[in-house]
Amino acid sequence: MDLRKVKVVAKWPRPTNVTEIHSFLGMAGYYRRFVKDISKIVAPLTKLTKKNKNFQWSEACEDSF
């Protein structure tokens, strides 16, 4: 594991809108083969992308991110 890459991901800015959530989930989806139960981990973020829902960042979203 390259620690430089881990640091870059750890400093990733928090998504602020639905488009940024979609981008992040698309990138995270690439790693679904390597992370067990990733769909459960990112579920709070996925809920933010639903139509007719307000974009409300919660503690669960922060933990998921």
C-alpha positions as CSV (number, residue, x, y, z in Angstrom):
1,M,0.0,0.0,0.0
2,D,1.3,3.4,-1.0
3,L,0.9,5.7,2.0
4,R,1.0,8.8,-0.2
5,K,-2.2,7.7,-1.9
6,V,-3.8,6.9,1.4
7,K,-3.0,10.5,2.6
8,V,-4.5,12.0,-0.6
9,V,-7.7,10.1,-0.2
10,A,-7.9,10.9,3.5
11,K,-7.7,14.7,2.7
12,W,-10.3,14.4,0.0
13,P,-12.8,17.3,0.3
14,R,-16.3,16.5,1.4
15,P,-18.9,16.4,-1.4
16,T,-21.2,19.4,-1.3
17,N,-23.9,18.5,-3.8
18,V,-25.6,15.5,-5.5
19,T,-23.3,15.7,-8.6
20,E,-20.2,15.4,-6.4
21,I,-21.8,12.4,-4.6
22,H,-22.4,10.7,-7.9
23,S,-18.8,11.2,-8.9
24,F,-17.5,9.9,-5.6
25,L,-19.8,6.9,-5.7
26,G,-18.7,6.1,-9.2
27,M,-15.1,6.2,-8.2
28,A,-15.8,4.1,-5.0
29,G,-17.8,1.6,-7.1
30,Y,-14.6,0.7,-8.9
31,Y,-13.3,-0.7,-5.6
32,R,-16.4,-2.9,-4.9
33,R,-14.4,-6.0,-5.7
34,F,-11.9,-5.2,-2.9
35,V,-14.2,-3.8,-0.2
36,K,-16.6,-6.2,1.4
37,D,-20.2,-4.9,1.8
38,I,-19.4,-1.6,0.2
39,S,-23.0,-1.0,-0.7
40,K,-23.9,-1.0,3.0
41,I,-21.0,1.3,3.8
42,V,-22.0,3.9,1.2
43,A,-25.8,3.6,1.9
44,P,-26.1,7.0,3.6
45,L,-24.4,8.7,0.7
46,T,-26.6,6.8,-1.8
47,K,-29.7,8.1,0.1
48,L,-28.5,11.7,-0.6
49,T,-28.9,11.1,-4.4
50,K,-32.6,10.4,-4.3
51,K,-35.0,12.7,-6.1
52,N,-37.1,15.1,-4.1
53,K,-34.8,14.9,-1.0
54,N,-32.9,17.7,0.5
55,F,-29.2,17.5,0.5
56,Q,-28.6,17.1,4.3
57,W,-25.1,15.9,5.3
58,S,-25.3,13.9,8.5
59,E,-22.9,12.2,10.8
60,A,-23.7,8.9,9.1
61,C,-22.7,10.4,5.8
62,E,-19.5,11.7,7.3
63,D,-18.7,8.2,8.7
64,S,-19.5,6.6,5.4
65,F,-17.4,9.1,3.4
